[in-house]
Each structure stands twice: as C-alpha cells, then as structure tokens.
Amino acid sequence: MRDVLLVAIGAIPGAWLRFRLVNHFEPLVPRKHWATFGVNISACFALGLIAALASRCGPHDRIALLLATGFLGSLSTFSTFSVELLQAWMGGLRRQTLLLMGGSVAAGLLAVAAGMVIGG
C-alpha cells in the first residue's frame, strides 16, 4: 500500500506540471505536439539523471517509485504523444509527423544519455 501511495504522491505534481507546461508553451509553438515533445524530452533527461544518481548512491526503491514512476511517469506522456502524432498525420502533416516521431526517439535517447553523464 505504501508503494501505491508513493507513486500517487509523485504522480500528482508530475501531471500538474505537465498540464501547466504544455498550456504555457502551446501558444508559443506552432503545433501543440511540440509542447508535448519538450515535456517528454525534459522527462527523459530527468530520468537519466535519476538513474545515474541511483546507481551511484545505491538503490532507493522508494525514491525511484516517487520520482521515476510517479512524478516522471505522469510528467511524460506516450499516449498523448501518440494521439497528437496520429492527429498530425491525419491532418496532412506527414513530413512533420515523421520528423517528430524520429526526432522524439533520437532526442529522448540523447536526453537520457545527457542526464546519465551529468548524474554519473
């Protein structure tokens, strides 16, 4: 039961922060999926940082549940990303959709690596 509470306690501020960030940046970028892209890449960086720190400091399962699973799990959003990609594709933005799809994977991996280097 304690584990579920830790995930929930982390998830609430993560979801709130995603909502605030996407709503803040959405008017500044031409398409709303770029705001989601930014939030997801930021979460990738933070997860890499946490993974590196956890491996250096030893396992802290409760911290991982709170920050990685709860907070970052709700901050990043693969399902929203997928819906926005499909909407962009169906809206005729084929080139931008492919760029966003490939760019998300590449940028996500680079962000995780950067977080692990900085945290390691």
All heavy atoms as an XYZ file, in Angstrom:
887
protein
N       0.825     -1.202      0.000
C       0.000      0.000      0.000
C       0.860      1.253      0.000
O       0.535      2.235     -0.650
C      -0.932     -0.037      1.219
C      -1.909      1.091      1.261
S      -3.031      0.999     -0.154
C      -4.094      2.337      0.153
N       1.985      1.196      0.722
C       2.871      2.351      0.788
C       3.433      2.682     -0.590
O       3.559      3.863     -0.940
C       4.003      2.084      1.762
C       4.908      3.297      1.921
C       6.112      3.066      2.764
N       5.788      2.442      4.035
C       6.676      1.927      4.852
N       7.941      1.952      4.540
N       6.330      1.368      5.983
N       3.746      1.647     -1.384
C       4.277      1.880     -2.726
C       3.266      2.607     -3.616
O       3.620      3.511     -4.366
C       4.670      0.549     -3.381
C       5.858     -0.098     -2.688
O       6.509      0.573     -1.861
O       6.123     -1.274     -2.977
N       2.021      2.211     -3.523
C       0.969      2.862     -4.315
C       0.845      4.331     -3.916
O       0.711      5.213     -4.772
C      -0.382      2.123     -4.139
C      -1.512      2.894     -4.792
C      -0.296      0.723     -4.699
N       0.936      4.602     -2.630
C       0.856      5.986     -2.161
C       2.044      6.812     -2.656
O       1.876      7.969     -3.036
C       0.773      6.031     -0.636
C      -0.566      5.627     -0.047
C      -0.488      5.597      1.480
C      -1.672      6.558     -0.498
N       3.231      6.215     -2.666
C       4.407      6.939     -3.166
C       4.243      7.289     -4.643
O       4.548      8.405     -5.061
C       5.670      6.108     -2.959
C       6.186      6.052     -1.534
C       7.311      5.025     -1.410
C       6.663      7.421     -1.081
N       3.765      6.348     -5.427
C       3.544      6.614     -6.852
C       2.491      7.710     -7.021
O       2.672      8.647     -7.809
C       3.123      5.325     -7.596
C       2.686      5.640     -9.018
C       4.267      4.318     -7.605
N       1.417      7.631     -6.251
C       0.347      8.632     -6.348
C       0.834     10.009     -5.912
O       0.524     11.023     -6.556
C      -0.853      8.200     -5.504
N       1.609     10.054     -4.860
C       2.127     11.342     -4.373
C       3.054     11.964     -5.415
O       3.049     13.176     -5.623
C       2.847     11.148     -3.018
C       1.821     10.833     -1.938
C       3.669     12.374     -2.643
C       2.418     10.368     -0.620
N       3.838     11.150     -6.104
C       4.698     11.664     -7.162
C       3.928     12.028     -8.419
O       4.275     12.978     -9.123
N       2.877     11.286     -8.706
C       2.128     11.482     -9.951
C       1.346     12.796     -9.969
O       1.236     13.434    -11.023
C       1.179     10.308    -10.178
N       0.845     13.195     -8.849
C       0.014     14.415     -8.824
C       0.811     15.648     -9.261
O       0.384     16.352    -10.184
C      -0.646     14.596     -7.435
C      -1.684     13.492     -7.220
C      -1.280     15.976     -7.314
C      -2.202     13.389     -5.804
N       1.974     15.933     -8.663
C       2.714     17.114     -9.144
C       3.259     16.922    -10.560
O       3.395     17.900    -11.301
C       3.839     17.295     -8.116
C       3.941     16.022     -7.400
C       2.609     15.357     -7.487
N       3.568     15.684    -10.960
C       4.048     15.451    -12.326
C       2.972     15.771    -13.351
O       3.232     16.447    -14.356
N       1.766     15.312    -13.114
C       0.657     15.589    -14.036
C       0.324     17.082    -14.042
O       0.053     17.668    -15.093
C      -0.563     14.766    -13.641
N       0.349     17.684    -12.860
C       0.074     19.120    -12.773
C       1.120     19.915    -13.546
O       0.784     20.834    -14.303
C       0.060     19.557    -11.306
C      -0.115     21.032    -11.137
C      -1.281     21.727    -11.156
C       0.924     21.999    -10.972
N      -1.035     23.071    -11.001
C       0.321     23.267    -10.888
C       2.309     21.903    -10.886
C       1.044     24.440    -10.717
C       3.041     23.069    -10.728
C       2.405     24.313    -10.640
N       2.397     19.557    -13.382
C       3.460     20.282    -14.072
C       3.341     20.122    -15.584
O       3.511     21.087    -16.333
C       4.834     19.799    -13.590
C       6.033     20.513    -14.194
C       6.001     22.010    -13.890
C       7.330     19.888    -13.672
N       3.032     18.900    -16.042
C       2.850     18.695    -17.490
C       1.718     19.567    -18.013
O       1.834     20.237    -19.036
C       2.556     17.238    -17.816
C       2.244     17.039    -19.299
C       2.267     15.587    -19.727
N       1.438     14.721    -18.933
C       0.230     14.289    -19.280
N      -0.307     14.690    -20.420
N      -0.441     13.479    -18.514
N       0.604     19.572    -17.310
C      -0.539     20.390    -17.710
C      -0.140     21.858    -17.812
O      -0.448     22.533    -18.795
C      -1.675     20.192    -16.692
C      -2.850     21.077    -16.920
C      -3.750     20.808    -17.945
C      -3.061     22.185    -16.121
C      -4.846     21.633    -18.159
C      -4.146     23.011    -16.323
C      -5.035     22.736    -17.348
N       0.577     22.347    -16.805
C       0.981     23.757    -16.799
C       1.983     24.066    -17.909
O       1.879     25.087    -18.578
C       1.578     24.144    -15.435
C       0.616     24.011    -14.271
C      -0.464     25.027    -14.302
N       0.151     26.353    -14.188
C      -0.485     27.495    -14.257
N      -1.779     27.488    -14.435
N       0.137     28.630    -14.159
N       2.969     23.202    -18.092
C       3.991     23.442    -19.111
C       3.405     23.407    -20.521
O       3.693     24.278    -21.337
C       5.125     22.409    -18.995
C       6.064     22.589    -17.809
C       7.012     21.401    -17.690
C       6.849     23.883    -17.938
N       2.597     22.405    -20.807
C       2.005     22.308    -22.144
C       1.104     23.507    -22.402
O       1.153     24.108    -23.478
C       1.253     20.966    -22.323
C       0.410     20.975    -23.581
C       2.242     19.805    -22.355
N       0.317     23.895    -21.428
C      -0.555     25.061    -21.615
C       0.233     26.357    -21.737
O      -0.188     27.282    -22.430
C      -1.565     25.169    -20.472
C      -2.677     24.177    -20.634
O      -3.032     23.794    -21.746
N      -3.229     23.722    -19.531
N       1.379     26.427    -21.072
C       2.206     27.631    -21.154
C       2.883     27.736    -22.517
O       2.915     28.813    -23.119
C       3.260     27.619    -20.047
C       4.184     28.785    -20.106
N       3.812     30.055    -19.693
C       5.452     28.903    -20.560
C       4.815     30.880    -19.881
N       5.832     30.212    -20.416
N       3.429     26.626    -22.999
C       4.214     26.667    -24.231
C       3.378     26.477    -25.493
O       3.835     26.797    -26.578
C       5.341     25.628    -24.189
C       6.444     26.036    -23.258
C       6.613     25.409    -22.037
C       7.285     27.089    -23.580
C       7.616     25.799    -21.166
C       8.293     27.490    -22.714
C       8.454     26.842    -21.499
N       2.185     25.961    -25.349
C       1.351     25.708    -26.515
C       1.141     26.951    -27.390
O       1.270     26.865    -28.610
C       0.003     25.136    -26.070
C      -0.618     24.214    -27.073
C      -1.830     23.534    -26.471
O      -2.869     24.182    -26.316
O      -1.700     22.354    -26.141
N       0.882     28.129    -26.805
C       0.707     29.305    -27.673
C       2.011     29.774    -28.314
O       1.990     30.519    -29.283
C       0.184     30.386    -26.717
C      -0.241     29.685    -25.494
C       0.539     28.420    -25.431
N       3.146     29.343    -27.784
C       4.429     29.809    -28.269
C       4.978     28.970    -29.417
O       5.897     29.400    -30.111
C       5.455     29.827    -27.123
C       5.050     30.633    -25.880
C       6.085     30.485    -24.789
C       4.859     32.096    -26.249
N       4.468     27.764    -29.590
C       4.949     26.882    -30.652
C       3.837     26.690    -31.673
O       2.654     26.771    -31.330
C       5.432     25.523    -30.093
C       6.678     25.694    -29.250
C       4.349     24.836    -29.304
N       4.190     26.432    -32.942
C       3.164     26.382    -33.988
C       2.167     25.234    -33.831
O       1.024     25.368    -34.225
C       3.985     26.221    -35.274
C       5.336     25.777    -34.844
C       5.535     26.264    -33.455
N       2.551     24.131    -33.261
C       1.653     22.983    -33.075
C       1.785     22.494    -31.642
O       2.870     22.493    -31.071
C       2.025     21.843    -34.024
C       2.019     22.228    -35.465
C       0.652     22.022    -36.051
N       0.721     22.324    -37.467
C      -0.190     23.014    -38.109
N      -1.245     23.448    -37.492
N      -0.068     23.253    -39.392
N       0.676     22.017    -31.094
C       0.709     21.628    -29.691
C       1.585     20.413    -29.436
O       2.076     20.236    -28.332
C      -0.697     21.377    -29.165
C      -1.388     20.160    -29.727
C      -2.757     20.022    -29.103
C      -3.450     18.780    -29.603
N      -4.759     18.639    -29.013
N       1.842     19.580    -30.448
C       2.662     18.400    -30.194
C       4.114     18.770    -29.915
O       4.839     18.000    -29.316
C       2.562     17.370    -31.313
C       2.678     17.927    -32.678
N       1.591     18.132    -33.479
C       3.741     18.364    -33.371
C       1.996     18.645    -34.621
N       3.287     18.795    -34.581
N       4.552     19.955    -30.292
C       5.920     20.373    -29.958
C       6.033     20.688    -28.471
O       7.101     20.511    -27.883
C       6.361     21.540    -30.815
C       6.596     21.106    -32.238
C       5.835     21.409    -33.313
C       7.650     20.253    -32.716
N       6.350     20.793    -34.441
C       7.464     20.079    -34.098
C       8.719     19.610    -32.106
C       8.312     19.302    -34.887
C       9.565     18.830    -32.889
C       9.357     18.687    -34.254
N       4.976     21.157    -27.846
C       4.987     21.365    -26.398
C       5.096     20.012    -25.685
O       5.859     19.856    -24.730
C       3.728     22.114    -25.951
N       4.344     19.022    -26.153
C       4.435     17.680    -25.588
C       5.833     17.111    -25.804
O       6.400     16.473    -24.914
C       3.376     16.763    -26.236
O       2.088     17.335    -25.994
C       3.414     15.368    -25.658
N       6.395     17.363    -26.968
C       7.754     16.920    -27.259
C       8.725     17.481    -26.218
O       9.540     16.741    -25.658
C       8.152     17.394    -28.667
C       9.590     17.189    -29.019
C      10.034     15.983    -29.531
C      10.518     18.211    -28.849
C      11.373     15.802    -29.859
C      11.848     18.040    -29.173
C      12.280     16.829    -29.690
N       8.644     18.764    -25.939
C       9.541     19.386    -24.966
C       9.401     18.799    -23.570
O      10.402     18.547    -22.888
N       8.179     18.565    -23.158
C       7.948     17.986    -21.834
C       8.498     16.563    -21.780
O       9.161     16.170    -20.807
C       6.435     18.019    -21.494
C       6.139     17.187    -20.266
C       5.984     19.452    -21.293
N       8.256     15.777    -22.815
C       8.740     14.396    -22.828
C      10.264     14.334    -22.820
O      10.854     13.495    -22.122
C       8.186     13.646    -24.041
C       6.728     13.276    -23.864
O       6.188     13.328    -22.765
N       6.087     12.909    -24.957
N      10.914     15.201    -23.570
C      12.377     15.184    -23.604
C      12.943     15.634    -22.261
O      13.934     15.081    -21.771
C      12.908     16.054    -24.766
C      12.370     15.522    -26.106
C      14.430     16.099    -24.777
C      12.598     14.054    -26.364
N      12.316     16.600    -21.642
C      12.746     17.020    -20.302
C      12.633     15.874    -19.301
O      13.521     15.676    -18.466
C      11.896     18.194    -19.813
O      12.023     19.293    -20.672
N      11.552     15.121    -19.401
C      11.368     13.972    -18.513
C      12.430     12.903    -18.787
O      12.916     12.247    -17.853
C       9.968     13.393    -18.675
N      12.803     12.720    -20.044
C      13.863     11.762    -20.379
C      15.176     12.174    -19.719
O      15.890     11.338    -19.151
C      14.060     11.665    -21.899
S      12.739     10.812    -22.758
N      15.496     13.446    -19.786
C      16.722     13.938    -19.157
C      16.683     13.686    -17.646
O      17.643     13.169    -17.063
C      16.918     15.428    -19.437
C      18.066     16.013    -18.682
C      19.361     15.828    -19.114
C      17.838     16.743    -17.522
C      20.436     16.347    -18.405
C      18.897     17.274    -16.806
C      20.201     17.080    -17.248
N      15.585     14.033    -17.021
C      15.463     13.860    -15.569
C      15.540     12.388    -15.184
O      16.156     12.036    -14.166
C      14.153     14.480    -15.083
N      14.947     11.512    -15.982
C      15.007     10.082    -15.677
C      16.433      9.560    -15.810
O      16.875      8.740    -14.997
C      14.054      9.296    -16.580
C      13.867      7.829    -16.218
C      13.404      7.661    -14.780
C      12.879      7.184    -17.162
N      17.168     10.019    -16.806
C      18.574      9.634    -16.934
C      19.388     10.099    -15.743
O      20.229      9.365    -15.218
N      19.115     11.301    -15.295
C      19.804     11.854    -14.127
C      19.499     11.022    -12.882
O      20.413     10.654    -12.125
C      19.382     13.304    -13.938
C      20.110     14.123    -12.897
C      21.570     14.306    -13.267
C      19.448     15.491    -12.772
N      18.248     10.697    -12.680
C      17.851      9.909    -11.508
C      18.450      8.510    -11.577
O      18.935      7.972    -10.572
C      16.315      9.854    -11.391
C      15.786     11.224    -10.966
C      15.869      8.785    -10.408
C      14.283     11.356    -11.041
N      18.453      7.914    -12.761
C      19.022      6.570    -12.917
C      20.509      6.572    -12.584
O      21.009      5.661    -11.915
C      18.787      6.063    -14.340
N      21.214      7.606    -13.034
C      22.646      7.685    -12.744
C      22.896      7.897    -11.257
O      23.773      7.258    -10.672
C      23.270      8.812    -13.554
N      22.135      8.784    -10.660
C      22.310      9.044     -9.229
C      21.951      7.809     -8.408
O      22.629      7.503     -7.422
C      21.463     10.240     -8.802
C      21.912     11.588     -9.364
C      20.908     12.683     -9.006
C      23.302     11.955     -8.866
N      20.911      7.099     -8.807
C      20.501      5.892     -8.085
C      21.571      4.811     -8.183
O      21.815      4.095     -7.213
C      19.170      5.377     -8.627
N      22.212      4.690     -9.341
C      23.243      3.662     -9.479
C      24.499      4.035     -8.686
O      25.214      3.163     -8.223
C      23.594      3.443    -10.951
O      24.260      4.563    -11.478
N      24.741      5.314     -8.520
C      25.913      5.762     -7.774
C      25.679      5.722     -6.267
O      26.576      5.402     -5.501
C      26.259      7.191     -8.193
C      27.676      7.565     -7.895
C      28.024      8.880     -8.487
N      27.161      9.910     -7.935
C      27.235     11.177     -8.223
N      28.130     11.598     -9.076
N      26.429     12.061     -7.691
N      24.484      6.024     -5.859
C      24.170      6.108     -4.431
C      23.555      4.834     -3.881
O      23.287      4.748     -2.694
C      23.200      7.262     -4.177
S      23.823      8.857     -4.695
N      23.319      3.875     -4.730
C      22.669      2.645     -4.286
C      21.178      2.722     -4.527
O      20.625      3.800     -4.736
N      20.550      1.567     -4.528
C      19.114      1.557     -4.836
C      18.272      2.196     -3.716
O      18.482      1.931     -2.548
C      18.798      0.065     -4.964
C      19.859     -0.616     -4.174
C      21.089      0.266     -4.250
N      17.407      3.050     -4.102
C      16.453      3.670     -3.174
C      15.080      3.477     -3.803
O      14.565      4.370     -4.461
C      16.750      5.158     -2.990
C      18.093      5.421     -2.404
N      18.355      5.247     -1.073
C      19.247      5.807     -2.965
C      19.619      5.541     -0.831
N      20.181      5.877     -1.973
N      14.535      2.330     -3.592
C      13.287      1.974     -4.263
C      12.177      2.989     -4.011
O      11.399      3.292     -4.901
C      12.819      0.595     -3.836
C      13.755     -0.481     -4.341
O      14.444     -0.238     -5.346
O      13.791     -1.555     -3.728
N      12.103      3.512     -2.827
C      11.028      4.467     -2.521
C      11.207      5.768     -3.294
O      10.250      6.341     -3.789
C      10.973      4.739     -1.022
C      10.496      3.552     -0.252
C      10.383      3.854      1.205
N       9.942      2.658      1.892
C      10.233      2.381      3.133
N      10.959      3.220      3.847
N       9.811      1.288      3.691
N      12.444      6.208     -3.392
C      12.704      7.427     -4.170
C      12.407      7.177     -5.641
O      11.837      8.025     -6.328
C      14.151      7.904     -3.942
C      14.298      8.381     -2.506
C      14.523      9.015     -4.917
C      15.711      8.742     -2.109
N      12.780      6.010     -6.138
C      12.504      5.670     -7.534
C      10.996      5.612     -7.781
O      10.516      6.103     -8.808
C      13.150      4.333     -7.896
N      10.256      5.032     -6.866
C       8.790      4.994     -7.024
C       8.201      6.400     -7.032
O       7.347      6.729     -7.858
C       8.145      4.173     -5.894
C       8.280      2.670     -5.991
C       7.745      2.012     -4.719
C       7.543      2.147     -7.212
N       8.671      7.236     -6.142
C       8.143      8.600     -6.027
C       8.516      9.450     -7.250
O       7.646     10.052     -7.881
C       8.676      9.256     -4.752
C       8.224     10.680     -4.489
C       6.778     10.712     -4.031
C       9.130     11.322     -3.444
N       9.813      9.466     -7.591
C      10.277     10.364     -8.647
C      10.176      9.767    -10.051
O       9.653     10.409    -10.961
C      11.734     10.773     -8.368
C      11.955     11.605     -7.116
C      13.436     11.890     -6.926
C      11.162     12.896     -7.177
N      10.702      8.572    -10.225
C      10.742      7.995    -11.578
C       9.358      7.510    -12.018
O       8.832      7.932    -13.046
C      11.767      6.867    -11.640
N       8.765      6.638    -11.218
C       7.469      6.075    -11.613
C       6.343      7.087    -11.454
O       5.538      7.284    -12.374
C       7.156      4.814    -10.772
O       8.245      3.906    -10.896
C       5.879      4.154    -11.241
N       6.280      7.740    -10.311
C       5.174      8.671    -10.062
C       5.321      9.987    -10.799
O       4.544     10.296    -11.713
N       6.341     10.756    -10.420
C       6.472     12.113    -10.967
C       6.768     12.104    -12.465
O       6.035     12.702    -13.258
C       7.556     12.881    -10.203
C       7.719     14.285    -10.669
C       6.800     15.253    -10.319
C       8.778     14.639    -11.487
C       6.936     16.553    -10.762
C       8.926     15.936    -11.932
C       8.001     16.893    -11.573
N       7.854     11.439    -12.856
C       8.232     11.469    -14.276
C       7.286     10.639    -15.139
O       7.083     10.954    -16.309
C       9.678     10.994    -14.442
C      10.713     11.918    -13.813
C      12.097     11.317    -13.877
C      10.682     13.296    -14.464
N       6.707      9.600    -14.547
C       5.729      8.804    -15.289
C       4.510      9.613    -15.677
O       3.943      9.446    -16.757
N       4.099     10.521    -14.830
C       2.943     11.358    -15.177
C       3.353     12.647    -15.874
O       2.532     13.261    -16.549
C       2.103     11.659    -13.942
O       2.841     12.431    -13.031
N       4.602     13.056    -15.719
C       5.073     14.239    -16.439
C       5.172     13.938    -17.935
O       4.712     14.717    -18.767
C       6.436     14.688    -15.897
C       7.092     15.863    -16.618
C       6.253     17.124    -16.456
C       8.500     16.088    -16.090
N       5.764     12.824    -18.277
C       5.880     12.456    -19.689
C       4.625     11.698    -20.111
O       3.932     11.135    -19.282
C       7.122     11.595    -19.926
O       7.008     10.381    -19.238
N       4.355     11.695    -21.381
C       3.124     11.062    -21.810
C       3.255     10.468    -23.202
O       3.287     11.196    -24.196
C       1.940     12.044    -21.759
O       0.814     11.421    -22.332
C       2.222     13.349    -22.468
N       3.384      9.177    -23.264
C       3.476      8.499    -24.548
C       2.119      8.442    -25.242
O       2.034      8.561    -26.462
C       4.046      7.085    -24.366
C       4.292      6.380    -25.651
C       5.376      6.717    -26.453
C       3.434      5.393    -26.090
C       5.596      6.086    -27.653
C       3.651      4.751    -27.287
C       4.735      5.097    -28.076
N       1.064      8.284    -24.476
C      -0.265      8.183    -25.090
C      -0.677      9.507    -25.736
O      -1.180      9.525    -26.864
C      -1.302      7.732    -24.063
O      -1.310      8.605    -22.959
N      -0.443     10.629    -25.054
C      -0.758     11.928    -25.655
C       0.100     12.160    -26.887
O      -0.384     12.630    -27.917
C      -0.523     13.057    -24.631
O      -1.389     12.838    -23.527
C      -0.801     14.422    -25.234
N       1.366     11.826    -26.769
C       2.289     11.933    -27.900
C       1.756     11.141    -29.093
O       1.731     11.635    -30.231
C       3.667     11.419    -27.461
C       4.646     11.189    -28.559
C       5.243     12.257    -29.211
C       4.984      9.914    -28.933
C       6.159     12.037    -30.225
C       5.903      9.681    -29.937
C       6.485     10.745    -30.590
N       1.302      9.922    -28.860
C       0.796      9.071    -29.944
C      -0.462      9.648    -30.576
O      -0.611      9.645    -31.801
C       0.518      7.654    -29.418
O       1.702      7.078    -28.932
N      -1.370     10.143    -29.753
C      -2.603     10.746    -30.280
C      -2.269     11.971    -31.121
O      -2.810     12.162    -32.223
C      -3.569     11.107    -29.123
C      -4.696     12.007    -29.618
C      -4.136      9.851    -28.494
N      -1.380     12.803    -30.621
C      -1.020     14.013    -31.363
C      -0.311     13.678    -32.680
O      -0.512     14.362    -33.686
C      -0.154     14.919    -30.492
C      -0.941     15.542    -29.360
C      -0.080     16.339    -28.391
O       1.141     16.370    -28.550
O      -0.669     16.918    -27.458
N       0.505     12.628    -32.667
C       1.143     12.192    -33.915
C       0.101     11.745    -34.928
O       0.156     12.124    -36.107
C       2.110     11.030    -33.656
C       3.504     11.352    -33.183
C       4.306     10.074    -33.015
C       4.220     12.289    -34.119
N      -0.832     10.937    -34.474
C      -1.863     10.439    -35.381
C      -2.719     11.586    -35.912
O      -3.053     11.624    -37.109
C      -2.735      9.396    -34.677
C      -3.766      8.701    -35.562
C      -3.092      7.967    -36.724
C      -4.604      7.733    -34.748
N      -3.056     12.540    -35.042
C      -3.838     13.696    -35.492
C      -3.064     14.517    -36.524
O      -3.640     14.981    -37.513
C      -4.213     14.572    -34.295
C      -5.256     13.945    -33.407
C      -5.483     14.733    -32.127
O      -4.622     15.484    -31.675
N      -6.650     14.531    -31.523
N      -1.764     14.691    -36.292
C      -0.947     15.438    -37.255
C      -0.877     14.693    -38.586
O      -0.999     15.290    -39.665
C       0.456     15.656    -36.680
N      -0.726     13.379    -38.516
C      -0.669     12.562    -39.740
C      -1.978     12.661    -40.513
O      -1.986     12.886    -41.723
C      -0.371     11.101    -39.378
C      -0.236     10.206    -40.562
C      -1.216      9.459    -41.154
C       0.951      9.976    -41.331
N      -0.706      8.783    -42.224
C       0.620      9.080    -42.356
C       2.255     10.450    -41.232
C       1.560      8.640    -43.292
C       3.182     10.008    -42.160
C       2.818      9.122    -43.173
N      -3.090     12.510    -39.794
C      -4.397     12.565    -40.439
C      -4.730     13.980    -40.922
O      -5.549     14.154    -41.817
C      -5.479     12.045    -39.486
C      -5.299     10.557    -39.199
S      -6.448      9.908    -37.982
C      -7.942      9.894    -38.935
N      -4.077     14.972    -40.320
C      -4.272     16.350    -40.754
C      -3.401     16.731    -41.936
O      -3.367     17.896    -42.327
N      -2.682     15.762    -42.466
C      -1.877     16.008    -43.654
C      -0.455     16.470    -43.377
O       0.271     16.802    -44.300
N      -0.075     16.505    -42.119
C       1.277     16.943    -41.767
C       2.225     15.744    -41.753
O       2.860     15.439    -40.739
C       1.262     17.644    -40.413
C       0.367     18.869    -40.311
C       0.268     19.357    -38.880
C       0.893     19.969    -41.215
N       2.306     15.071    -42.858
C       3.055     13.809    -42.904
C       4.549     14.012    -42.636
O       5.152     13.290    -41.846
C       2.845     13.153    -44.264
C       1.370     12.931    -44.576
C       0.980     11.513    -44.293
N      -0.429     11.343    -44.061
C      -1.383     11.263    -44.986
N      -1.089     11.388    -46.251
N      -2.634     11.061    -44.646
N       5.135     14.969    -43.281
C       6.576     15.193    -43.108
C       6.897     15.600    -41.664
O       7.840     15.091    -41.056
C       7.040     16.274    -44.082
C       8.506     16.490    -44.056
C       8.928     17.435    -45.161
N      10.295     17.822    -44.961
C      10.817     18.961    -45.292
N      10.071     19.849    -45.900
N      12.058     19.235    -45.070
N       6.104     16.486    -41.113
C       6.310     16.933    -39.739
C       6.079     15.780    -38.755
O       6.779     15.660    -37.755
C       5.382     18.091    -39.423
C       5.692     18.746    -38.108
C       4.861     19.997    -37.886
O       3.878     20.234    -38.557
N       5.264     20.784    -36.919
N       5.113     14.918    -39.052
C       4.847     13.769    -38.186
C       6.046     12.833    -38.162
O       6.469     12.378    -37.092
C       3.595     13.014    -38.681
O       2.490     13.911    -38.694
C       3.279     11.842    -37.781
N       6.595     12.538    -39.321
C       7.754     11.651    -39.375
C       8.962     12.278    -38.681
O       9.713     11.592    -37.976
C       8.081     11.303    -40.828
C       7.024     10.444    -41.540
C       7.381     10.293    -43.019
C       6.886      9.085    -40.871
N       9.136     13.566    -38.870
C      10.228     14.276    -38.203
C      10.053     14.229    -36.691
O      11.004     13.957    -35.946
C      10.284     15.727    -38.685
C      11.318     16.615    -38.014
C      12.722     16.153    -38.341
C      11.118     18.057    -38.447
N       8.853     14.460    -36.234
C       8.575     14.439    -34.800
C       8.766     13.036    -34.224
O       9.325     12.874    -33.132
C       7.150     14.933    -34.543
C       6.732     15.053    -33.090
C       7.606     16.059    -32.347
C       5.270     15.475    -33.012
N       8.335     12.022    -34.948
C       8.452     10.648    -34.469
C       9.927     10.256    -34.336
O      10.363      9.779    -33.296
C       7.719      9.708    -35.440
C       7.535      8.324    -34.912
S       6.427      7.265    -35.900
C       6.285      8.034    -37.459
N      10.688     10.451    -35.397
C      12.110     10.104    -35.352
C      12.891     11.003    -34.407
O      13.762     10.537    -33.668
N      12.563     12.280    -34.431
C      13.245     13.228    -33.568
C      12.986     12.953    -32.094
O      13.871     13.152    -31.254
N      11.794     12.489    -31.770
C      11.472     12.186    -30.372
C      12.311     11.032    -29.847
O      12.809     11.080    -28.723
C       9.985     11.865    -30.224
O       9.223     13.015    -30.429
N      12.442      9.998    -30.659
C      13.244      8.844    -30.232
C      14.708      9.265    -30.077
O      15.346      8.988    -29.054
C      13.109      7.669    -31.224
C      14.073      6.554    -30.873
C      11.672      7.155    -31.230
N      15.242      9.949    -31.069
C      16.645     10.369    -31.022
C      16.892     11.354    -29.878
O      17.838     11.191    -29.095
C      17.045     10.991    -32.362
N      16.044     12.357    -29.770
C      16.225     13.356    -28.711
C      16.016     12.738    -27.329
O      16.710     13.100    -26.376
C      15.263     14.527    -28.922
N      15.078     11.809    -27.210
C      14.851     11.135    -25.932
C      16.072     10.342    -25.489
O      16.481     10.396    -24.325
N      16.668      9.618    -26.427
C      17.874      8.855    -26.092
C      19.025      9.778    -25.718
O      19.759      9.513    -24.760
C      18.267      7.956    -27.264
C      17.339      6.766    -27.523
C      17.716      6.071    -28.830
C      17.381      5.788    -26.370
N      19.184     10.854    -26.469
C      20.250     11.807    -26.155
C      20.013     12.472    -24.791
O      20.962     12.700    -24.034
C      20.359     12.868    -27.250
C      20.956     12.383    -28.569
C      20.849     13.489    -29.624
C      22.398     11.966    -28.385
N      18.767     12.785    -24.501
C      18.453     13.412    -23.218
C      18.727     12.461    -22.054
O      19.278     12.869    -21.023
C      16.994     13.877    -23.202
N      18.353     11.193    -22.202
C      18.657     10.205    -21.151
C      20.170     10.084    -20.978
O      20.683     10.079    -19.846
C      18.035      8.830    -21.485
C      18.572      7.745    -20.554
C      16.520      8.892    -21.375
N      20.897     10.001    -22.094
C      22.360      9.889    -22.021
C      22.965     11.120    -21.345
O      23.860     10.992    -20.495
C      22.937      9.703    -23.425
N      22.480     12.304    -21.693
C      22.994     13.532    -21.070
C      22.727     13.528    -19.563
O      23.599     13.884    -18.763
C      22.362     14.758    -21.723
N      21.548     13.102    -19.177
C      21.217     13.019    -17.753
C      22.105     12.028    -17.022
O      22.561     12.279    -15.905
N      22.387     10.905    -17.675
C      23.239      9.889    -17.044
C      24.683     10.379    -16.936
O      25.356     10.098    -15.945
C      23.147      8.575    -17.816
C      21.770      7.941    -17.704
S      21.641      6.356    -18.514
C      22.103      5.301    -17.156
N      25.151     11.110    -17.930
C      26.524     11.646    -17.877
C      26.633     12.679    -16.762
O      27.564     12.658    -15.954
C      26.921     12.254    -19.246
C      28.186     13.088    -19.123
C      27.103     11.142    -20.273
N      25.679     13.567    -16.700
C      25.714     14.616    -15.674
C      25.548     14.017    -14.268
O      26.216     14.424    -13.327
C      24.639     15.678    -15.961
C      25.041     16.463    -17.215
C      24.441     16.612    -14.777
C      23.986     17.400    -17.739
N      24.675     13.023    -14.175
C      24.439     12.396    -12.871
C      25.502     11.395    -12.465
O      25.622     11.027    -11.299
N      26.285     10.944    -13.440
C      27.275      9.896    -13.148
C      28.576     10.448    -12.794
O      29.254     10.653    -11.942
